Amino acid sequence: MRNKTIHIGPMPPPMGGISIYLDRLSKKIEDEDIIFINESELSKIGFIKLLLLGKNNTYIYHSPSSYRRILVYICTLFSSNHYIIVSHGQGLENSYKNSNILIKYLIKQMILNAKYIQIVGKHLEKFLLDIGLPKDKIKVQNAFIEPPLEDEEKILKTYPNDLDEFLNSREKIVVANAASIVFDKNGIDLYGLDMCIELTAKLKKEITNIGFIFALANEKANVEYLNKMKQKIKELGIEQNFYFLTGQKELWPLFKKANLMIRPTSSDGYGISIAEALYFGCPAIASDVSDRPEGTIIFKSRDINDLYEKSIKVIYG
């Protein structure tokens, strides 16, 4: 039996940065010794069953779940298998800092005993070095894989009919996205919906017919806050300028039509949507909280004036 490489993590649906990456990777690789397993199909017993896939295999775990990362580590204690942890954001560091003594110990052992830890940006390196991981066991590699262009027609059919009308009737289009409404450790709107709304109001003073599309994959999280933001949209008089694209939809076809993509996150990993925008020639502005793809225009995080000034400059070219 030949050695296998087993990628474990979320597969769509739902769609998110990690699940889209794994889906594209699985379609790109044609090798019977490289296996992809949707973590949602793995129970506690399921992790033990990984051992039945043979000896000297390599598990590559992509999910931010520290609990499951630890299970992968424990599985390898009783076998000749190895594992690699891919950290797509700051979840590994946050889990460690927010855990009790026992879980901190297990997370540290899981990190130190990995074949290596793969991170999507050098800004994630310091925590690993501080915890004692040798530098040669840290690999930096972004998680961008080019979108499959042959899927564009299928993706466009998932968009609402009125989105096309919105796109065609607005002078300039700005796009941002979020997996769901969540808050960072400081209680700040992580994906910056509040900033997008404020930016739209400021842009409308210069461009009356500005259009802002905010793609929100899951609209059922923190509904009270979302409703509060929708009320703010009404109060600012930008209902005709701000469009929510909700549901599990891929975003990249919009970048072929947009004038600007922004990612005003208060913390981040890499930001695959930025790389997608740049890939299609759409300018991208992002907060200065992490490493960003080459070509990204950086603004000071949570500084609406800096974001506005750079947005206007890009839109007017």
Secondary structure in CASP SS format (residue, H / E / C, confidence):
PFRMAT SS
TARGET T0000
AUTHOR 0000-0000-0000
METHOD secondary structure of the structure
MODEL  1
M C 1.00
R C 1.00
N C 1.00
K C 1.00
T E 1.00
I E 1.00
H E 1.00
I E 1.00
G E 1.00
P C 1.00
M C 1.00
P C 1.00
P C 1.00
P C 1.00
M C 1.00
G C 1.00
G H 1.00
I H 1.00
S H 1.00
I H 1.00
Y H 1.00
L H 1.00
D H 1.00
R H 1.00
L H 1.00
S H 1.00
K H 1.00
K H 1.00
I C 1.00
E C 1.00
D C 1.00
E C 1.00
D C 1.00
I E 1.00
I E 1.00
F E 1.00
I E 1.00
N E 1.00
E H 1.00
S H 1.00
E H 1.00
L C 1.00
S C 1.00
K H 1.00
I H 1.00
G H 1.00
F H 1.00
I H 1.00
K H 1.00
L H 1.00
L H 1.00
L H 1.00
L H 1.00
G C 1.00
K C 1.00
N C 1.00
N C 1.00
T E 1.00
Y E 1.00
I E 1.00
Y E 1.00
H C 1.00
S C 1.00
P C 1.00
S C 1.00
S H 1.00
Y H 1.00
R H 1.00
R H 1.00
I H 1.00
L H 1.00
V H 1.00
Y H 1.00
I H 1.00
C H 1.00
T H 1.00
L H 1.00
F C 1.00
S C 1.00
S C 1.00
N C 1.00
H E 1.00
Y E 1.00
I E 1.00
I E 1.00
V E 1.00
S E 1.00
H C 1.00
G C 1.00
Q C 1.00
G H 1.00
L H 1.00
E H 1.00
N H 1.00
S H 1.00
Y H 1.00
K H 1.00
N C 1.00
S C 1.00
N C 1.00
I H 1.00
L H 1.00
I H 1.00
K H 1.00
Y H 1.00
L H 1.00
I H 1.00
K H 1.00
Q H 1.00
M H 1.00
I H 1.00
L H 1.00
N C 1.00
A C 1.00
K C 1.00
Y E 1.00
I E 1.00
Q E 1.00
I E 1.00
V C 1.00
G C 1.00
K H 1.00
H H 1.00
L H 1.00
E H 1.00
K H 1.00
F H 1.00
L H 1.00
L H 1.00
D H 1.00
I C 1.00
G C 1.00
L C 1.00
P C 1.00
K H 1.00
D H 1.00
K H 1.00
I E 1.00
K E 1.00
V E 1.00
Q C 1.00
N C 1.00
A C 1.00
F C 1.00
I C 1.00
E C 1.00
P C 1.00
P C 1.00
L H 1.00
E H 1.00
D H 1.00
E H 1.00
E H 1.00
K H 1.00
I H 1.00
L H 1.00
K C 1.00
T C 1.00
Y C 1.00
P C 1.00
N H 1.00
D H 1.00
L H 1.00
D H 1.00
E H 1.00
F H 1.00
L H 1.00
N H 1.00
S H 1.00
R C 1.00
E C 1.00
K E 1.00
I E 1.00
V E 1.00
V E 1.00
A E 1.00
N E 1.00
A E 1.00
A E 1.00
S E 1.00
I C 1.00
V C 1.00
F E 1.00
D C 1.00
K C 1.00
N C 1.00
G C 1.00
I C 1.00
D E 1.00
L C 1.00
Y C 1.00
G C 1.00
L H 1.00
D H 1.00
M H 1.00
C H 1.00
I H 1.00
E H 1.00
L H 1.00
T H 1.00
A H 1.00
K H 1.00
L H 1.00
K H 1.00
K C 1.00
E C 1.00
I C 1.00
T C 1.00
N C 1.00
I E 1.00
G E 1.00
F E 1.00
I E 1.00
F E 1.00
A E 1.00
L E 1.00
A E 1.00
N E 1.00
E C 1.00
K C 1.00
A C 1.00
N C 1.00
V H 1.00
E H 1.00
Y H 1.00
L H 1.00
N H 1.00
K H 1.00
M H 1.00
K H 1.00
Q H 1.00
K H 1.00
I H 1.00
K H 1.00
E H 1.00
L C 1.00
G C 1.00
I C 1.00
E C 1.00
Q C 1.00
N C 1.00
F E 1.00
Y E 1.00
F E 1.00
L E 1.00
T E 1.00
G C 1.00
Q C 1.00
K C 1.00
E C 1.00
L C 1.00
W H 1.00
P H 1.00
L H 1.00
F H 1.00
K C 1.00
K C 1.00
A C 1.00
N C 1.00
L E 1.00
M E 1.00
I E 1.00
R E 1.00
P C 1.00
T C 1.00
S C 1.00
S C 1.00
D C 1.00
G C 1.00
Y C 1.00
G C 1.00
I H 1.00
S H 1.00
I H 1.00
A H 1.00
E H 1.00
A H 1.00
L H 1.00
Y H 1.00
F C 1.00
G C 1.00
C C 1.00
P C 1.00
A E 1.00
I E 1.00
A E 1.00
S E 1.00
D C 1.00
V C 1.00
S C 1.00
D C 1.00
R C 1.00
P C 1.00
E C 1.00
G C 1.00
T C 1.00
I E 1.00
I E 1.00
F E 1.00
K C 1.00
S C 1.00
R C 1.00
D C 1.00
I H 1.00
N H 1.00
D H 1.00
L H 1.00
Y H 1.00
E H 1.00
K H 1.00
S H 1.00
I H 1.00
K H 1.00
V H 1.00
I H 1.00
Y C 1.00
G C 1.00
END
